[in-house]
Amino acid sequence: MEKSHAYNYFRPEVAPALKSKIEEFRLLGYDAVSENELWDFLIKKRWKKVKDEKKLYEIVDDILSVKVSDYISYTTINTYKNHDFNLDDENEWKELLK
């Protein structure tokens, strides 16, 4: 998790919204998502550009409006970006196609 983001000071106040969104993810079958991972998604995707005048209710709205599909797409793309596949190796192909 990025420590220097401008909206990190909101984190303690919006903890109930984060927990609510994580519970929603779990109800939809996505049990592996943590509060830290969701916060990281928000910082790196939703709040890439920091607005100085962002209000608490806007932060809560951003959290509660996260769609599971947006989060899954973000994590999938990051996984592909951060993982080096050696496609010359037959075992890597088998692992990729599982």
KENUFI-777834 format. One record per residue (C-alpha): residue number from 1; residue in three letters; chain; x, z, y. Coordinates in steps of 0.05 Angstrom, whole numbers. Layout:
// residues N
> pos/code/unit/x/z/y
> NUM/ALA/A/X/Z/Y
...
// end
This chain:
// residues 98
> pos/code/unit/x/z/y
> 1/MET/A/0/0/0
> 2/GLU/A/24/-18/69
> 3/LYS/A/37/45/110
> 4/SER/A/44/14/179
> 5/HIS/A/-22/-23/186
> 6/ALA/A/-61/-7/249
> 7/TYR/A/-125/12/212
> 8/ASN/A/-93/62/165
> 9/TYR/A/-115/119/210
> 10/PHE/A/-187/102/191
> 11/ARG/A/-173/113/117
> 12/PRO/A/-192/187/111
> 13/GLU/A/-257/176/150
> 14/VAL/A/-279/116/108
> 15/ALA/A/-263/146/41
> 16/PRO/A/-337/153/23
> 17/ALA/A/-348/78/36
> 18/LEU/A/-288/61/-7
> 19/LYS/A/-314/105/-63
> 20/SER/A/-383/73/-57
> 21/LYS/A/-354/3/-62
> 22/ILE/A/-311/23/-123
> 23/GLU/A/-374/51/-156
> 24/GLU/A/-409/-15/-143
> 25/PHE/A/-351/-53/-175
> 26/ARG/A/-356/-7/-236
> 27/LEU/A/-430/-19/-242
> 28/LEU/A/-415/-93/-244
> 29/GLY/A/-364/-83/-299
> 30/TYR/A/-299/-82/-259
> 31/ASP/A/-271/-15/-279
> 32/ALA/A/-198/-28/-264
> 33/VAL/A/-204/-32/-188
> 34/SER/A/-177/29/-152
> 35/GLU/A/-188/52/-80
> 36/ASN/A/-115/35/-64
> 37/GLU/A/-123/-35/-90
> 38/LEU/A/-186/-46/-51
> 39/TRP/A/-153/-19/13
> 40/ASP/A/-93/-64/1
> 41/PHE/A/-141/-124/-5
> 42/LEU/A/-174/-106/60
> 43/ILE/A/-108/-98/96
> 44/LYS/A/-77/-162/70
> 45/LYS/A/-139/-206/70
> 46/ARG/A/-195/-182/115
> 47/TRP/A/-152/-148/168
> 48/LYS/A/-93/-195/171
> 49/LYS/A/-104/-201/245
> 50/VAL/A/-111/-133/278
> 51/LYS/A/-163/-125/332
> 52/ASP/A/-146/-66/378
> 53/GLU/A/-218/-50/394
> 54/LYS/A/-243/-45/321
> 55/LYS/A/-294/11/314
> 56/LEU/A/-306/57/255
> 57/TYR/A/-373/25/239
> 58/GLU/A/-339/-44/236
> 59/ILE/A/-288/-17/186
> 60/VAL/A/-343/12/143
> 61/ASP/A/-382/-53/147
> 62/ASP/A/-320/-92/125
> 63/ILE/A/-312/-46/65
> 64/LEU/A/-384/-48/44
> 65/SER/A/-389/-124/52
> 66/VAL/A/-332/-139/3
> 67/LYS/A/-357/-185/-52
> 68/VAL/A/-330/-176/-122
> 69/SER/A/-316/-251/-125
> 70/ASP/A/-273/-248/-62
> 71/TYR/A/-233/-190/-90
> 72/ILE/A/-224/-223/-158
> 73/SER/A/-203/-289/-126
> 74/TYR/A/-152/-253/-82
> 75/THR/A/-122/-215/-141
> 76/THR/A/-120/-278/-185
> 77/ILE/A/-83/-318/-132
> 78/ASN/A/-34/-261/-120
> 79/THR/A/-21/-255/-194
> 80/TYR/A/-5/-329/-198
> 81/LYS/A/40/-324/-136
> 82/ASN/A/78/-264/-162
> 83/HIS/A/87/-284/-235
> 84/ASP/A/140/-333/-256
> 85/PHE/A/116/-375/-314
> 86/ASN/A/169/-411/-354
> 87/LEU/A/126/-468/-378
> 88/ASP/A/183/-496/-420
> 89/ASP/A/175/-436/-466
> 90/GLU/A/122/-446/-520
> 91/ASN/A/107/-371/-521
> 92/GLU/A/91/-372/-447
> 93/TRP/A/41/-429/-459
> 94/LYS/A/8/-390/-515
> 95/GLU/A/4/-328/-470
> 96/LEU/A/-25/-369/-413
> 97/LEU/A/-78/-401/-457
> 98/LYS/A/-103/-337/-490
// end
